[in-house]
Amino acid sequence: MIGSPRRPAGPASRPSTEPTRAAAGQRRRGVALVAAGCAAALLLTACSSDSGSNAAATPAAGGTSGAAPAAATVAGPAGSVAAQSVAGSSAAAPAGAGAATQASATAAGAPATVKISITADGGCAVDPVTVPAGPVTFKIANLDATAVNEVHLMDGDRIRGERENLAPGFDSEFSATLDGGSYQIYCPGAVTENQPFTVTGKAATSTGDVAQQLQQATVEYAGYVDDQAGFLVEAVAKLQKALQGKDLAAAQQAYAAARPFYERIEPVAESFGDLDPDIDARDGDVPAAGWKGFHQIEKALFTDKKIAAATPFIAELVSNVAKLKQLTAQLAADTKAGNGKGYKPDEVANGAASLLEEVQKTKISGEEERYSRIDLVDFAANVEGSQQAFAALEPALKTIDPQRPAPITAAFAALNKQLDKHADTKALGGYQPYDKLTQADIKQLSDALLAVQEPLSQVSAKVASAG
Ligand SMILES: [Cu+2]
């Protein structure tokens, strides 16, 4: 969370009478949704919410497919400019178009379907690897793999859609509207982690209209945020389960596994009144009696080393992340509907900048994860969230000011390179513990961070004056 002093958590509520629409078409497994009525604009409006709950459906395992991991032909134009993406669960899941054949012959207007099968031998088979431009539904089945449990559709550095935490025996899907070009299917941990994926033809000719591109950026970012909130709900459910057991190391793992999903979208949570401090306050941020959430659990698991000390806090965390998911789903639906209650382009830009401020304030100083020392996990997650917000805006930025995006992209790459130096697959959360870094390491990270912050901070002004 962002360091104190905290902004006033005003309950300036913006009541919504609309039912949530984002749950429609969702096939996320075991996601508890809380019905709450509140649509707030990112970073500008705070709102309170109340809850009632209902659980989402849990679809069963997907069917097998004898998918062929063929080498793709990279036929599309390079440097694809994607238009009209609606990544993630906020997109209504279209009915599957049966057989996934090469070139996915579909009836006019029907979405192409791509099957991705994850198997225990490290396979991540994509079928077909070429589809025509337009709406595409990716149906992902984890048949029996424990080492590979996520799939990302990458457009350069941009995550156009993804599914994480896909346990063996489960399936899921996401949809995106793709323009012609070269993409990658990224399956971390698979024998072949990156596979080319080609989209032929053109989905929609971009008019170059800045307002439309900016609107598109908000829809894309809203989908990203809503996806992360969904993953957070799943990861916190796993943490709850671990806290019902006796395995301290497993509980610590579950804690570390849940953190990135929150840290990637933290500015959004901060726009919802007390939700951020309730989920992510550190000791001293709030009056001691009201301190709850992740970091109470962190202290119990890493300092007290007692699962029992953590259990009193988990139920409320589960309920608060469910509230966050509900709010992000509503925001995604509003953004897509263009009803004026969704994200604004400058909010996306400000969110990107504020995630890096978050790094500067609480990660470089090493105070966020002071008991577990997984600060670099949060650091990397803040950077990813920032980069995704920037990437969503990039097509519009190119229209507004063609020279502007390239140095920011390069600075992000340099920062990620610094972070990669500290990646450690054996360490909790996948990064070296923060107390193992030298002063020189921290200085390098801080300098690389500043090199992104500087040009990125000018983006929101550009976006605001264009919009
Ligand atoms: Cu935080």
Boltz pocket constraint, residues with backbone or C-beta under 6 A from the ligand:
constraints:
  - pocket:
      binder: B
      contacts: [[A, 1], [A, 2], [A, 263], [A, 266], [A, 280], [A, 368]]
      max_distance: 6.0
